[in-house]
Amino acid sequence: MPSIGVKDLKNQATEIVRAVREEGAEYIVTYHGRPVAVLLPIDAAWEQGIRARAAQAAQPSPELLAELEALRREIDESWRSAKSGVELIAEGRR
């Protein structure tokens, strides 16, 4: 796998991305001669896996949901206004 410096990658980005996309080329990206990244083509299976991991990461954890529920109950128990929070916020925006 050929390596390419960050400066050369910047200067030749269009050509390099085209080679990755059309030819399946792969590059090791270097910074001051040290490898820092790999540039690879993405296939459909890899993309689907990334999307699935992103969707899973976006889901709140059960611990967070429990903490939010506890906060909701605490606010609900101490709420003294006849108006809802939504109503008070709407009034503040006027």
N, C-alpha and C positions, 0 to 999 in steps of 0.2 A: 504494500500500500504506500503510495507516494506521500511525502509530507510537504506541507506548504506553510510558510511563515504568515503571521497575521497581516503584515504589510502587503505581501504578495496577494493574499486572499482579498484584501480590500481593493487592490488595484485590478484584480482579475475576477472579481466576484461573479459577473454575468457569465463569463466563459466557464468558470468552474461549476456554478450551479447548473448550467446547461449540460455539462458533461455528466454530472451526478444524475440529473433527471433523465437524460436521453440515453446515456451509455452505461449507467449504473456505476460510475466511477466512485471511488472511495478515497478520502484524504485524511491524513493525520495533520491537524492544525497545530503549529508550534508557536511559542512565544519565547524569544531569545534562545531558540534552539531546543527548548523543552516542550514535549507534547502536552497540550492542554485540552484538546477536544478531538473528536472524530466526526467527519462529515460523511454521512452515508445516505443512500437513497432509502425512501420509506415505501414499504409495500403495504397493501391493504390490511393484512393481518396485524402488522405492527401498529398501524394507525388505529385500528379498532381496539387494540389492547390499550393504547394510550388514552383513547376516549373513555374506555371503561374505567381505567384507574382514575382519571380526572373526575368522572361522575361519582365514583365511590369516595374520593377525597372531599368532594363538595358536600357530602352528607354529614350532618352534625353527629357527633358521638353521643351515645346514650348518657354519658356523664354530663355533657353540655346541656342536653335536653332536660335532664333532671334538675340541673342548676337553674336553668331558665324557668322551669315550672315552679321551683321554690321561690324564686324572685317574684314571679307573677302572683303567687299566693300571698307573699309578704306585702306587696303593693296593694293587692285587693283588700286585705284585712285592715290596712292603715289608711285607705282612701277616704277622705272626708268631704269631698266636693259632691254636690248634686249632679254636676256635669261630668261627662266621661273625659278621659284624656284626649280623645280625638276631638271632642268639642272645644276643649281648652286650647289645643294646638291650632285649630281652625280660627278661633278668635284672635290668637296671637299673630296670625298671618294677615289679618285685615289691616 
